[in-house]
Structures are given as structure tokens and as C-alpha cells.
């Protein structure tokens, strides 16, 4: 049986240690060479609307996000910032790549081998 084509997986990156003057446009310009960007957010203080020095960039594909991390994480120091820029997956992004399956109504006496057989039989033979 032929597998359906893989759908692109949206991945959001956390970007830290950016100048307080940076806008969404500045972040987009920096990350566009790595792939298609879905959204960009610079976190701001409510009372002053000044940047908190961090934000998020959402890529259409995990591979593009991986390239951005590899090229930018801990590699450059932007003007007006003391530390190297941080680029990593936003909290919870990697967890959504995991596949979880709920299996119910299993006999309390079922062995691990029996359970493995059932999973392979049910999910891999159509």
C-alpha cells in the first residue's frame, strides 16, 4: 500500500537575545533565507510597547526551522545585546512530532508480545 505524501509540519522557534529595537519585519528579514515563514512575533511590554528582546518565528517546514537553528543559534551577537542570539524550538514544538496511540480494552493478562502483535496486525495490515 502506498503511503500518502507527508504534510509539512509547522514549527515555531523561540528567538532570544535580539535588540529591543527589533520589529517583526527585522526578524522576518533575518529568517527568510531559511524557508517559508508563516508568522513572526516580537514579544513586547504592555505598558510601553517596547520589545522584550525575544520573539517567535513560525516556519512552514521542520527542515527549514532546523536550518535556521543550525545557522543562527549561538553564532551571532546582534548590536546592543550582550549575549549570542538564541534560536531553538519553542516549548512544546518537539512534543507535537511524537505519535501517541491509545489502546483500550486490553486484557489484564495480556503479555507485551501479545500487545505488540496486536498493534502490528491492526496498524500495518489493511
C-alpha positions in Angstrom: 0.0 0.0 0.0 1.3 3.4 -0.9 1.8 5.9 1.8 0.2 9.4 1.4 2.6 12.2 0.9 4.0 13.8 4.1 2.4 17.1 5.0 4.7 19.9 6.0 4.9 20.3 9.8 4.6 23.9 11.1 7.4 24.6 13.6 7.7 27.6 15.9 11.1 28.8 17.0 11.9 30.9 20.1 14.4 33.7 19.3 16.2 35.3 22.2 18.8 38.0 22.7 17.5 40.3 20.0 17.8 44.1 20.3 14.9 46.0 21.9 14.6 47.9 18.7 13.9 44.9 16.5 10.5 44.6 14.8 8.7 41.7 13.3 10.0 42.9 9.9 13.6 42.7 11.2 13.1 39.1 12.4 11.4 38.1 9.2 14.3 39.5 7.1 16.8 37.6 9.2 15.0 34.3 9.0 13.5 34.4 5.4 16.7 32.9 3.8 15.9 29.6 5.6 12.4 29.0 4.2 8.8 30.0 4.2 7.8 31.8 7.3 4.2 31.6 8.5 4.3 34.1 11.3 6.6 36.3 13.3 6.0 37.8 16.7 8.2 40.1 18.8 7.2 40.0 22.5 6.5 43.4 23.9 5.9 45.0 27.3 2.2 46.0 27.6 2.8 49.4 29.2 5.5 50.7 26.8 5.1 48.5 23.7 8.9 48.1 23.8 10.4 44.8 22.8 11.3 42.3 25.5 14.3 41.2 23.5 12.8 38.0 22.2 10.2 36.6 19.9 8.9 33.7 17.8 9.3 32.7 14.2 7.0 30.1 12.7 8.2 28.1 9.7 6.1 26.0 7.3 8.5 23.1 7.4 10.5 21.5 10.2 13.6 21.2 7.8 13.6 25.0 7.4 13.4 25.5 11.1 16.3 23.1 11.6 18.4 25.0 9.1 17.7 28.3 10.9 18.7 26.8 14.3 21.9 25.3 12.9 22.9 28.6 11.3 21.9 31.1 13.9 21.8 29.6 17.4 24.8 30.8 19.5 26.6 32.1 16.3 25.9 35.8 16.2 25.7 38.7 18.6 23.4 41.5 17.4 24.1 45.1 18.0 23.1 46.3 21.5 22.9 42.8 23.0 25.4 41.3 25.4 24.9 37.6 24.6 24.8 35.5 21.5 21.4 35.1 19.8 19.4 32.1 20.9 17.4 30.2 18.4 15.6 27.0 19.5 12.3 25.2 19.3 9.6 26.9 21.2 8.3 25.0 24.2 6.1 22.1 23.2 7.1 22.1 19.5 9.1 18.9 19.6 6.5 17.1 21.6 3.9 17.5 18.7 6.2 15.4 16.5 5.7 12.4 18.7 2.9 10.0 17.7 0.9 8.6 20.6 -1.7 5.8 20.3 -4.3 5.0 22.9 -5.2 1.3 23.1 -8.1 0.3 25.3 -9.9 -2.8 26.5 -6.7 -4.9 26.9 -6.9 -8.0 29.0 -5.0 -7.6 32.2 -3.3 -10.9 31.5 -2.0 -9.8 28.0 1.7 -10.0 27.6 3.9 -7.4 25.9 4.5 -9.8 23.0 0.7 -10.2 22.5 0.2 -6.5 22.6 3.0 -5.9 20.1 1.4 -8.4 17.8 -2.0 -6.8 18.0 -0.5 -3.3 17.3 1.4 -4.6 14.3 -1.5 -6.6 13.0 -4.1 -3.7 13.4 -2.0 -0.8 12.2 0.2 -2.3 9.5 -2.1 -4.8 7.7 -5.0 -3.3 5.8 
